[in-house]
Amino acid sequence: MLGPGFIMPLPNPLLDQLRKIVGAENVLTSREDLVAYSFDGTAAMLQTPGVVVFALTTDHVAQILKLANETKTPVVTRGSGTGLSGGSLPCPDCIVLCTVKMNRILELDRANLTMLVEPGVLTLAVADAAGVAGLFYPPDPGSMKISTIGGNVAENSGGLRGLKYGITRNYVMGLEVVLPDGEILWTGNKCVKDVAGYSLRDLFVGSEGTLGVITKVLLRLIPKPAAKKTMIATFAQMDAAAQCVSDIIAAQIIPCTLEFLDRTTIHCVEDFAKVGLPLDCEALLLMETDGHPAAVAEEASKMEEFARKNGAMEVRVAKDDAEANKLATARRSAFSALARLAPTTILEDATVPRSELAKMIRFVAEVAKKYNLRVGTFGHMGDGNLHPTFLTDERNKEEMHRVEEAFKEIFDEAIRLGGTITGEHGIGMAKKSFLPKFAGDAQMRVMRELRRALDPNSILNPGKMFDK
């Protein structure tokens, strides 16, 4: 855990210039204000910044970065601070550049199925605006009610619908980015086909604030599905749930949602959300199909058939949208439910090929037992992305050490099984020690050279993803 430390005030001339750029009301320097921006959603990480600055326009961002680059002052960009890898954790004496006040939807283009937004727009606001227009924005991270699009793009967020619809990267058509020296770059456009030059747009998606600051996002929308059907199935064994998923995919059915909860998480969710979940099972699958009504009916019937074939204890099909939303709440409230059990909840994500998921879930349980830790595991069974969640207390240093050792084994096993150390949370501070083993020497060298080329003074989010 990083400590807040002693706050060394930034030089008054620098603070004065920041106030001239954005106005005094958008510059926070008091200890009380700075503490509120000294952490993100990642457990056990804390560091007080030097100042918090709210930008209202792209020009504000450009002037701030130009000033920071000239004075070699580190800048950490932040949205709502919901990240789970320490990506927006401040570094000492840095400028926290907060973009939440850049929150306008600038254009919704029905003819081209696009939406142009500023980075501070909430993910749910994008989804709702698309829905009003009869369109659909699929990415749905668990934090979508409070996370911002800028953060989603910077972290390349996923969500429950990732199996069928993909992740944030698949819906970014263009970006306005301010480079570390204050220069403004636009990459991408409304064209569905564009192969002119390097895809710089993809370079900035998932860059975690280390290459530039995103100030506008051109999003791709799709037609809204005409119908949807939601169901849950419960199993006495996790292997049976995993086999059900394999059977569904093998039958060339790609549900929009295919999620799982283990026994610990099921009990926590039911105690928290009171959605009527059965408690006498080892695994619960949340399955949802959408599309043309006839196709939805057929796919739902087949999914129910596969669940029963694999020994499902119960299959419950939602009667209407209200019940469907209630069942979906069971999965979306998993983290909140588990967080009630201990002072510190450490939620991680590792992804393995679907064929290895049941093995990986068993491995997590064995590691938790080995280190005498409490764990609840849930996640996206359809795409192999699981979220082992350790319930601990960061004040207990010895137990936190055991948690760290457990995660080392979990990430090593994910890599051994052909998986990855993160499916949607990013690297940030939390996982940078695991990145070299996963990426290898050549990838690490190229990433370092790219970062150095764009940010030679290393002012943007220093210490994240990898060290110098």
C-alpha positions as CSV (number, residue, x, y, z in Angstrom):
1,M,0.0,0.0,0.0
2,L,1.3,3.5,-0.8
3,G,1.0,6.1,1.9
4,P,-0.4,9.6,1.6
5,G,2.8,11.0,2.8
6,F,3.6,14.6,3.6
7,I,2.1,17.0,1.0
8,M,4.7,19.2,-0.6
9,P,2.8,22.1,-2.1
10,L,3.5,22.7,-5.8
11,P,5.3,26.0,-6.6
12,N,3.0,29.0,-6.4
13,P,3.9,30.3,-9.9
14,L,2.7,26.9,-11.3
15,L,-0.5,27.0,-9.3
16,D,-1.1,30.6,-10.4
17,Q,-0.7,29.6,-14.0
18,L,-3.2,26.7,-13.6
19,R,-5.7,29.1,-12.0
20,K,-5.3,31.4,-15.0
21,I,-6.0,28.5,-17.4
22,V,-9.1,27.0,-15.8
23,G,-10.2,29.5,-13.1
24,A,-9.5,29.4,-9.4
25,E,-12.7,27.5,-8.7
26,N,-11.4,24.6,-10.7
27,V,-8.1,24.2,-8.9
28,L,-8.1,22.3,-5.6
29,T,-5.2,22.6,-3.1
30,S,-6.6,22.1,0.4
31,R,-5.7,18.8,2.1
32,E,-9.4,17.9,2.5
33,D,-9.9,18.2,-1.2
34,L,-6.7,16.4,-2.2
35,V,-7.5,13.4,0.0
36,A,-10.7,12.8,-1.9
37,Y,-8.5,12.4,-5.1
38,S,-5.8,10.3,-3.5
39,F,-7.2,6.9,-4.5
40,D,-9.3,5.2,-7.1
41,G,-11.4,2.0,-7.0
42,T,-8.3,-0.2,-6.3
43,A,-8.0,-1.4,-2.8
44,A,-5.0,-0.6,-0.6
45,M,-3.5,2.1,-2.7
46,L,-3.3,5.7,-1.6
47,Q,-1.2,8.7,-2.6
48,T,-2.0,12.4,-2.2
49,P,-1.5,14.5,-5.3
50,G,0.0,18.0,-5.4
51,V,-3.1,19.6,-6.9
52,V,-6.4,18.7,-8.6
53,V,-7.4,20.6,-11.7
54,F,-10.7,20.4,-13.6
55,A,-10.5,21.0,-17.3
56,L,-13.6,22.2,-19.1
57,T,-12.4,22.3,-22.7
58,T,-9.8,20.7,-25.0
59,D,-7.9,24.0,-24.9
60,H,-7.7,23.8,-21.1
61,V,-6.2,20.3,-21.4
62,A,-3.7,21.5,-24.1
63,Q,-2.5,24.5,-22.0
64,I,-2.2,22.3,-18.8
65,L,-0.1,19.7,-20.6
66,K,2.1,22.3,-22.3
67,L,2.7,23.9,-18.9
68,A,3.4,20.5,-17.3
69,N,5.7,19.4,-20.0
70,E,7.7,22.7,-19.8
71,T,8.0,22.4,-16.0
72,K,8.4,18.5,-16.1
73,T,5.4,18.2,-13.7
74,P,3.8,14.8,-13.7
75,V,0.1,14.6,-14.8
76,V,-2.4,11.8,-13.9
77,T,-5.6,12.0,-15.8
78,R,-8.8,11.0,-13.9
79,G,-12.5,10.5,-14.7
80,S,-14.8,9.1,-12.0
81,G,-11.9,7.1,-10.4
82,T,-13.7,3.7,-10.7
83,G,-10.6,1.9,-12.1
84,L,-9.5,-1.3,-10.4
85,S,-5.8,-1.5,-11.3
86,G,-4.5,1.8,-9.8
87,G,-4.5,3.4,-13.2
88,S,-5.6,6.8,-11.9
89,L,-3.7,6.6,-8.6
90,P,-1.8,9.9,-8.2
91,C,2.0,10.1,-7.9
92,P,3.7,12.5,-5.5
93,D,3.5,16.2,-6.3
94,C,1.5,15.5,-9.5
95,I,-1.3,17.4,-11.2
96,V,-4.5,15.3,-11.1
97,L,-6.2,16.4,-14.4
98,C,-9.9,15.6,-13.9
99,T,-12.1,15.5,-16.9
100,V,-15.5,14.9,-15.3
101,K,-16.7,18.4,-16.1
102,M,-16.2,17.8,-19.9
103,N,-19.5,15.9,-19.9
104,R,-21.4,16.9,-23.1
105,I,-22.9,14.7,-25.7
106,L,-21.9,16.8,-28.8
107,E,-23.6,14.9,-31.6
108,L,-25.8,11.9,-32.2
109,D,-25.7,11.1,-35.9
110,R,-28.4,8.6,-36.8
111,A,-27.4,8.5,-40.5
112,N,-23.9,7.2,-39.7
113,L,-24.8,5.5,-36.4
114,T,-22.3,7.5,-34.4
115,M,-22.2,9.6,-31.2
116,L,-19.5,12.3,-30.4
117,V,-19.0,12.8,-26.7
118,E,-16.6,14.5,-24.3
119,P,-14.6,12.2,-22.0
120,G,-16.6,13.0,-18.8
121,V,-19.9,11.7,-20.1
122,L,-21.1,8.7,-18.0
123,T,-21.3,5.4,-19.7
124,L,-25.0,5.0,-18.7
125,A,-25.8,8.4,-20.2
126,V,-24.3,7.3,-23.6
127,A,-26.4,4.1,-23.4
128,D,-29.6,6.0,-22.5
129,A,-29.1,8.6,-25.2
130,A,-28.5,5.8,-27.8
131,G,-31.6,4.0,-26.6
132,V,-33.8,7.1,-26.9
133,A,-32.7,7.3,-30.6
134,G,-33.6,3.6,-31.0
135,L,-29.9,2.6,-31.1
136,F,-27.7,0.6,-28.9
137,Y,-24.3,1.1,-27.2
138,P,-23.3,-2.4,-26.1
139,P,-20.2,-2.0,-23.7
140,D,-21.6,-2.2,-20.2
141,P,-18.9,-2.3,-17.5
142,G,-20.1,-3.1,-14.0
143,S,-19.5,0.6,-13.0
144,M,-21.4,2.0,-16.0
145,K,-23.7,4.1,-13.8
146,I,-20.7,6.1,-12.6
147,S,-17.8,5.4,-14.9
148,T,-17.0,7.9,-17.7
149,I,-16.4,7.2,-21.4
150,G,-12.9,8.7,-21.2
151,G,-12.0,6.2,-18.5
152,N,-13.6,3.3,-20.4
153,V,-11.5,4.2,-23.5
154,A,-8.3,4.6,-21.5
155,E,-8.8,1.3,-19.8
156,N,-10.4,-0.5,-22.8
157,S,-13.3,-1.6,-20.5
158,G,-15.3,-4.7,-21.1
159,G,-18.6,-5.7,-19.5
160,L,-21.3,-8.4,-19.3
161,R,-22.1,-8.2,-23.0
162,G,-18.5,-8.7,-24.2
163,L,-19.0,-12.2,-25.5
164,K,-21.3,-11.2,-28.3
165,Y,-20.6,-7.5,-28.7
166,G,-16.9,-7.1,-27.8
167,I,-15.3,-4.4,-25.7
168,T,-14.9,-0.6,-25.8
169,R,-12.2,-0.8,-28.5
170,N,-14.8,-2.2,-30.9
171,Y,-17.0,0.9,-30.6
172,V,-14.4,3.7,-30.9
173,M,-14.3,5.2,-34.4
174,G,-12.3,8.3,-33.6
175,L,-10.5,10.2,-30.9
176,E,-9.3,13.7,-30.1
177,V,-6.2,13.3,-28.0
178,V,-3.9,16.0,-26.5
179,L,-0.3,14.9,-26.6
180,P,2.1,15.5,-23.7
181,D,3.5,18.7,-25.2
182,G,0.0,20.2,-25.7
183,E,-0.4,19.4,-29.4
184,I,-3.9,18.3,-30.4
185,L,-4.3,15.1,-32.5
186,W,-7.4,13.7,-34.2
187,T,-7.4,10.1,-35.3
188,G,-10.3,8.2,-37.0
189,N,-13.5,9.3,-38.6
190,K,-17.1,8.2,-39.3
191,C,-16.0,5.9,-42.2
192,V,-16.6,2.2,-41.6
193,K,-13.6,1.4,-43.8
194,D,-10.4,3.4,-43.3
195,V,-6.9,1.8,-43.7
196,A,-4.9,5.0,-44.3
197,G,-1.7,4.7,-42.2
198,Y,-1.2,3.3,-38.8
199,S,-4.3,2.9,-36.6
200,L,-3.3,5.5,-34.0
201,R,-6.8,5.3,-32.6
202,D,-6.2,1.8,-31.4
203,L,-2.9,2.9,-29.9
204,F,-4.6,5.3,-27.5
205,V,-7.5,2.9,-26.6
206,G,-6.2,1.0,-23.5
207,S,-3.2,3.2,-23.1
208,E,-4.2,4.1,-19.5
209,G,-3.4,7.8,-19.7
210,T,0.3,7.1,-20.5
211,L,0.4,8.4,-24.1
212,G,-2.1,11.3,-24.2
213,V,-5.2,12.8,-22.7
214,I,-8.5,11.9,-24.5
215,T,-10.7,14.9,-25.0
216,K,-13.4,13.7,-27.5
217,V,-14.6,10.2,-28.5
218,L,-16.5,9.3,-31.6
219,L,-18.5,6.2,-30.7
220,R,-20.0,3.5,-33.0
221,L,-23.7,2.6,-32.3
222,I,-25.7,-0.3,-33.6
223,P,-29.4,-1.0,-34.1
224,K,-31.2,-1.9,-30.9
225,P,-32.1,-5.6,-30.7
226,A,-35.7,-6.2,-31.2
227,A,-36.1,-8.8,-28.5
228,K,-34.3,-10.2,-25.5
229,K,-34.7,-13.2,-23.2
230,T,-33.0,-13.8,-19.8
231,M,-32.6,-16.9,-17.7
232,I,-30.6,-18.3,-14.9
233,A,-29.5,-22.0,-14.4
234,T,-28.0,-23.5,-11.3
235,F,-25.6,-26.4,-11.0
236,A,-24.3,-28.7,-8.3
237,Q,-20.8,-28.6,-9.9
238,M,-18.9,-25.7,-11.6
239,D,-17.6,-28.2,-14.2
240,A,-21.2,-28.8,-15.3
241,A,-21.8,-25.1,-15.7
242,A,-18.6,-24.8,-17.7
243,Q,-19.6,-27.7,-19.9
244,C,-23.0,-26.1,-20.5
245,V,-21.2,-23.0,-21.7
246,S,-19.0,-25.0,-24.0
247,D,-22.1,-26.8,-25.5
248,I,-23.8,-23.5,-26.1
249,I,-20.8,-22.0,-28.0
250,A,-20.2,-25.3,-29.9
251,A,-23.8,-25.1,-31.1
252,Q,-22.9,-21.7,-32.6
253,I,-25.0,-19.8,-30.2
254,I,-23.4,-16.5,-29.0
255,P,-25.4,-15.1,-26.1
256,C,-25.1,-11.5,-25.3
257,T,-24.5,-12.4,-21.7
258,L,-23.1,-15.6,-20.2
259,E,-22.1,-14.9,-16.6
260,F,-21.4,-17.1,-13.6
261,L,-21.3,-16.8,-9.8
262,D,-19.8,-19.3,-7.4
263,R,-21.4,-20.4,-4.1
264,T,-19.8,-17.7,-1.9
265,T,-20.9,-15.0,-4.3
266,I,-24.4,-16.4,-4.7
267,H,-25.0,-16.3,-1.0
268,C,-23.6,-12.8,-0.7
269,V,-25.7,-11.5,-3.5
270,E,-28.9,-12.9,-2.2
271,D,-28.3,-11.5,1.2
272,F,-27.5,-8.1,-0.3
273,A,-30.0,-7.8,-3.2
274,K,-32.8,-10.2,-2.2
275,V,-33.5,-11.3,-5.8
276,G,-34.7,-14.8,-4.9
277,L,-31.6,-16.8,-6.0
278,P,-31.4,-20.5,-5.1
279,L,-28.8,-21.1,-2.4
280,D,-28.3,-24.9,-2.7
281,C,-25.9,-24.8,-5.7
282,E,-22.2,-24.5,-6.5
283,A,-22.6,-22.4,-9.6
284,L,-25.1,-20.1,-11.2
285,L,-25.2,-19.1,-14.9
286,L,-26.9,-15.9,-16.0
287,M,-27.7,-16.4,-19.7
288,E,-29.2,-13.8,-22.0
289,T,-29.9,-13.8,-25.8
290,D,-31.0,-10.9,-27.9
291,G,-31.8,-10.2,-31.5
292,H,-34.8,-11.1,-33.8
293,P,-37.7,-12.4,-31.8
294,A,-37.7,-15.8,-33.6
295,A,-34.0,-16.2,-33.2
296,V,-34.2,-15.3,-29.5
297,A,-36.9,-17.8,-28.8
298,E,-35.0,-20.5,-30.6
299,E,-31.7,-19.7,-28.9
300,A,-33.3,-19.5,-25.4
301,S,-34.9,-22.9,-25.9
302,K,-31.6,-24.4,-26.9
303,M,-29.7,-22.8,-24.0
304,E,-32.3,-24.2,-21.6
305,E,-32.0,-27.6,-23.2
306,F,-28.2,-27.6,-22.8
307,A,-28.5,-26.5,-19.2
308,R,-30.9,-29.4,-18.4
309,K,-28.7,-31.8,-20.4
310,N,-25.8,-30.9,-18.1
311,G,-27.7,-31.5,-15.0
312,A,-29.0,-28.1,-14.1
313,M,-30.8,-28.2,-10.8
314,E,-33.1,-25.4,-11.9
315,V,-33.7,-23.2,-15.0
316,R,-35.7,-20.0,-14.5
317,V,-36.7,-18.0,-17.5
318,A,-37.6,-14.3,-16.9
319,K,-41.3,-13.6,-17.6
320,D,-40.8,-10.0,-18.5
321,D,-38.3,-7.1,-18.5
322,A,-38.8,-6.4,-14.9
323,E,-37.8,-9.9,-13.9
324,A,-35.0,-9.9,-16.4
325,N,-33.5,-6.8,-14.8
326,K,-33.9,-8.4,-11.4
327,L,-31.9,-11.4,-12.5
328,A,-29.3,-9.3,-14.1
329,T,-29.0,-7.3,-10.9
330,A,-27.7,-10.6,-9.3
331,R,-24.6,-10.4,-11.4
332,R,-24.1,-6.7,-11.4
333,S,-24.3,-6.5,-7.6
334,A,-21.7,-9.2,-7.0
335,F,-18.8,-6.9,-6.1
336,S,-21.0,-4.7,-3.9
337,A,-22.3,-7.8,-2.1
338,L,-18.9,-9.3,-1.5
339,A,-17.6,-5.9,-0.3
340,R,-19.9,-6.0,2.7
341,L,-18.1,-9.0,4.2
342,A,-14.7,-7.5,4.9
343,P,-13.0,-4.1,5.3
344,T,-11.0,-4.6,2.1
345,T,-12.2,-6.2,-1.1
346,I,-9.5,-6.9,-3.7
347,L,-11.2,-7.6,-7.0
348,E,-8.9,-8.9,-9.8
349,D,-9.4,-10.2,-13.3
350,A,-7.6,-13.0,-15.2
351,T,-8.7,-14.5,-18.4
352,V,-8.2,-18.0,-19.8
353,P,-9.5,-19.9,-22.8
354,R,-13.0,-21.0,-22.2
355,S,-11.9,-24.7,-22.2
356,E,-9.7,-23.9,-19.1
357,L,-12.2,-21.9,-17.1
358,A,-13.4,-24.7,-14.8
359,K,-9.8,-25.7,-14.1
360,M,-8.9,-22.1,-13.3
361,I,-11.9,-21.6,-11.0
362,R,-10.8,-24.8,-9.1
363,F,-7.2,-23.5,-8.9
364,V,-8.4,-20.2,-7.4
365,A,-10.3,-22.1,-4.7
366,E,-7.2,-24.3,-4.0
367,V,-4.9,-21.2,-3.7
368,A,-7.3,-19.5,-1.4
369,K,-7.4,-22.6,0.8
370,K,-3.6,-22.9,0.7
371,Y,-3.2,-19.3,1.9
372,N,-6.1,-19.4,4.3
373,L,-8.0,-16.7,2.6
374,R,-11.7,-16.0,1.8
375,V,-12.5,-15.7,-1.8
376,G,-15.6,-15.3,-4.0
377,T,-15.3,-15.8,-7.7
378,F,-17.6,-14.5,-10.4
379,G,-17.2,-13.3,-14.0
380,H,-17.8,-13.7,-17.7
381,M,-17.9,-17.5,-18.3
382,G,-18.6,-16.9,-22.0
383,D,-15.3,-15.3,-22.6
384,G,-13.2,-16.9,-19.9
385,N,-12.8,-13.8,-17.8
386,L,-13.1,-14.5,-14.1
387,H,-12.9,-12.1,-11.1
388,P,-11.4,-13.8,-8.0
389,T,-12.3,-11.5,-5.2
390,F,-10.4,-11.8,-1.9
391,L,-12.0,-10.6,1.3
392,T,-9.4,-9.2,3.6
393,D,-8.3,-6.3,5.8
394,E,-5.5,-4.1,4.5
395,R,-4.5,-3.2,8.1
396,N,-3.5,-6.9,8.5
397,K,-0.1,-6.8,6.9
398,E,0.5,-10.5,7.2
399,E,-2.8,-11.4,5.6
400,M,-2.2,-8.9,2.8
401,H,1.1,-10.6,2.1
402,R,-0.7,-13.9,1.7
403,V,-3.2,-12.2,-0.7
404,E,-0.2,-11.0,-2.8
405,E,1.3,-14.4,-2.9
406,A,-2.0,-15.9,-3.9
407,F,-2.4,-13.6,-6.8
408,K,1.1,-14.3,-8.0
409,E,0.1,-18.0,-8.3
410,I,-3.2,-17.1,-9.9
411,F,-1.6,-14.9,-12.6
412,D,1.2,-17.4,-13.2
413,E,-1.4,-20.1,-13.8
414,A,-3.5,-18.0,-16.1
415,I,-0.4,-17.4,-18.2
416,R,0.5,-21.1,-18.2
417,L,-3.0,-22.0,-19.4
418,G,-2.7,-19.6,-22.4
419,G,-4.6,-16.8,-20.8
420,T,-3.8,-13.2,-19.9
421,I,-3.3,-11.2,-16.6
422,T,-6.1,-8.8,-17.3
423,G,-9.2,-9.1,-19.4
424,E,-10.7,-5.6,-18.7
425,H,-9.3,-3.9,-15.7
426,G,-5.9,-2.9,-17.2
427,I,-2.4,-3.0,-15.8
428,G,-2.0,0.3,-13.9
429,M,0.0,0.0,-10.7
430,A,-1.5,-3.3,-9.6
431,K,-0.2,-5.6,-12.3
432,K,2.9,-4.0,-13.8
433,S,5.2,-6.6,-12.2
434,F,3.4,-9.3,-14.1
435,L,3.4,-7.7,-17.5
436,P,7.0,-8.6,-18.5
437,K,6.4,-12.3,-18.0
438,F,3.1,-12.1,-20.0
439,A,4.3,-9.8,-22.8
440,G,7.9,-10.9,-23.3
441,D,11.0,-8.9,-24.1
442,A,10.1,-7.7,-27.6
443,Q,6.7,-6.4,-26.7
444,M,8.0,-4.7,-23.6
445,R,10.8,-3.0,-25.7
446,V,8.3,-1.7,-28.3
447,M,5.9,-0.4,-25.7
448,R,8.6,1.4,-23.9
449,E,9.9,3.0,-27.1
450,L,6.4,4.1,-28.1
451,R,5.9,5.7,-24.8
452,R,9.3,7.4,-24.8
453,A,8.7,8.7,-28.4
454,L,5.4,10.3,-27.4
455,D,6.3,11.4,-23.9
456,P,10.1,12.0,-23.7
457,N,9.8,13.9,-20.4
458,S,7.7,11.1,-18.8
459,I,5.1,13.4,-17.5
460,L,2.0,11.3,-18.2
461,N,0.9,8.8,-15.6
462,P,4.5,7.9,-14.5
463,G,4.9,4.5,-12.8
464,K,1.9,3.0,-14.5
465,M,2.0,-0.1,-16.8
466,F,5.8,-0.3,-16.4
467,D,8.6,1.8,-14.9
468,K,11.2,3.7,-16.8
